[in-house]
């Protein structure tokens, strides 16, 4: 297959993918948001068991948001919408996927037209596809880490509001008003959900799903148990806050002790690809001979496998759960 035919086929696939993505962006469910809410009210009047869960799903989603078929499939397969919520990334799933697919196709065509080896074209496309997902993971981890750092101060503020005579819901509103992002948004969302009539248990459960944090689950469990059995909630919150601060100290100590191992793992993992790129530009024929020889291809495959195993082992060694 000549390069011109390959470029033409790739361009056709790219245009078809972009047209299909744009069509899916404007295609939604036939049932509008207003009809959804009317069906919820009807189900509530008829005593349906799923009325509360349906109300939560409607209230926590935008009014004009209608999920397309591809969006529902990706939500069930990869749960991208939950990842977007955890990373606070306010872009529709279909638009995100359309942009990633178009960028991957453009990278494929650019590599083919630049004169580089043909096998680098799919590699570049895969990298372009993976980078946005990796960005979401990094953004999610940073947001959750920042939330964890703000949680002890938020618990102290919540405990002081209870001692001052405020209700628990008012305490959530106070945290949302006084604390910075991202804890402001999460506690504010929980406070607004309670104003809409959702129970505190459901609001806390939804917040623990958006923020997968063990300390937050401790908080939710303590609040739910206190509402069922009674007790001094302010004292419980103070103890949870102290526990979280002690865990932070221990985690910092472990991170300092394992810093050398983590740095060694990153250097060992990044060194072979870096040397390959350097040798490719210094002596292209020498480095490409490893792909032409059968023994060289076997050695390259074995090296990649051992590299991945070594990175996995180093990660397991330095990843100490607190």
Phi, psi and omega in degrees: 000126183286157180300326181295318178295319180296319178294320179296317179296317180296318178296321177296317178297320180298312180296319179296320179294320179294318179296317178296321179294318178296321179295321180291331178296326181266001180260126180225186177289151182286337181276124182281171180294324178296318177295325176299316181291325176296321178293327177294315179298320178296317179294324179293320180292328180275002177079029180293147182282336185265014183292319182295315180295321179293323179296320179298315182294327180285317184291328182275357178250152178301154185295318183266015184272122176234129188272127179279176183294315181292327178293319178294320180294317179291328179294324178283327185276306185251349180055049181293327182296321177294321177297321177297319179294318180293327179270356183055049182253104189266068176228136177300148184297317182295319178296319178298314180293324179295316179296317180296316179296318178296319179294322178295319178294320178295319177298322178299313181293320181297318179295321179294320183280344181278353180089004177286165178303145185297329183291344178282343181296308177295329177297316179295321179296317179296320179297317179296326178288325185280327185301315178298321178295319177297323177298319178296320179296316180296317180295320177297315181296320178296319181293317179293321177298316178295322177298317180297323179290330180274345187297316179301318178295323178295322178293321177296318178295320179294319178295320179293325178293325177291320178294331179281355177103003179282158176282170180293321178296319176295326176296321175297319177295325178293319176298319179294331182276329188258332186270154177279179175289151005267355184290334177300314183293318185290314179290326176294322178294319177296320178296317180292323178297323177293324177294332178279357176104001178282141182293156180296325179298316180293322179294317178294322178296318178294323179292323177292334175285323178287328180240093180286083184229131182293323179295322177293326175293324174301316180298313180298317179296319180295319181293316181295316179295322180294323179290335181270324186248342182090175181130175181274100183291326179298319178293322178297317179296323178296319179292321178296320178298318177295321179298318180295319179295321178293323177294324176296319179297315179294321178295322177295321178296316179295321179295323178292322181287330181262010181297320180296319179294319179294319178294320177298320178296318179295319180294315181294328180282327184269343185294313181299313177298322179296316178295325178297316180295318180297313180292332179295321180277334179279313182216089187294317183295323181293316184283332180282346179294337180290334178277338182275330181272139182294317178296323178296320178294321178294318178295322179295318177297317178296322179295320179296317179297314180294327177296317179293320179296318179296319178296321179295318180294316180297320179297320178294327181290316186272348181271093182254121180282136179255000000 
